[in-house]
Amino acid sequence: MVGADKCGGKITTVLHILPSFDMGGSQRRVLQIIRDFSCGYHHFVIALDGCYRAIDSYPDSSYCTFIKDVVVRKYLNPNVKGGIARFINHFLQSCKNILYARGIIRDLSPDILCTYNWGSLEWSIAGYRSAVKKIIHSEDGFCVNEAATSTLMRRCVRYFSMLGRNRCLVVISATLAERATREWYIPLYKQRHVSFCIDVCPATPERLYSTKQDGYNKNEVVIGWLGMFRPEKNIGRLIRVIHKVLTAGYEIRLIIGGTGQESERAIIHDMIQEYAICDKVDIIGYVSDVSQFMCGIDIFVISSDTEQTPCVLMEAMAAGLPCVSTDVGDVRNILSLENAYYVASPKSEDLFLQHIICMIDNQELRCTLGKANRLAIKARESTCNSYAVYSDLFSTFSMT
């Protein structure tokens, strides 16, 4: 099924397990790993929710196989109520999932198993006493109920999943590294802190900044949001703020790009209609060309309750955009020193509003911050260690 290695020599097989392969930061990082390690490797990808939309950004399938016939299993029976009964149901279903995962791991017999985030930890556990030589679990974010702290059950499962010499935890932010040590008791020698970077296009900030989407009022300041529709992204916070900005008489437009949970999308639609701002908010759905999206806006915003190192933030910075964000994860450290001032606590919606208005009012400030962000993200290239870390992890099959 894998075929011959075009680089010659033995092929190392890597199985990637993700809760979803819809386009997001985690999926972009996986695609970067697959591209970086194509010669001498063959990658298998399984999305547990059956969504493979991120394949659109990956045209070459010669060294990667997307396995789409895996049966998706639910964790809980929605008819089971009550704490103990719910826990037992969850435990029994997880045991079934682990046995199912062991069967697939046995059939594919990968050299390396890579799992991503909480939704795939059952597969990491399923790798115990298998032929897999190395198990790498990556954490790059939390759902909203883990933004502040993890439950005792999740702490125990994460700790248990790291037992064994051939296991390693990869984290993408200083926040995650600190929690892995303090909450999950993962030894430092089992952790790897990976810094991913993005390509900075050669176009100048002035050229990018002056571009607007066709059909928009040239006098409007265009504010953009891009990501996955999930509760932790708290797009409702942004909608409320935009309503206040419009009520104050500012001439703006909000563009929301991305896909995700239909329930979240419905909430967004309801809020937009409730505030009667449908003519000032465009929900454009899936964005295949992020650079083009960034070229059409003046200010990029992040309204999340929890983030780590958002790829989309770095893409906005590379496009020469000023950014307003909630103070989550490593966002403040990623932004330029000049732009870091325009970061607000998730608890301070008024400050978030003030930062957006400040940028709307001052085109010169937007241009200055955009240039500073572009320089900052270019300087970040020197700290990018993803290739070096994964080269080491993929070539050594034991942790000491």
Summary of the structure (lengths in Angstrom):
residues: 400
radius of gyration: 21.9
end to end distance: 33.6
largest distance: 65.9
contacts: 1274
relative contact order: 0.11
helix: 45%
strand: 16%
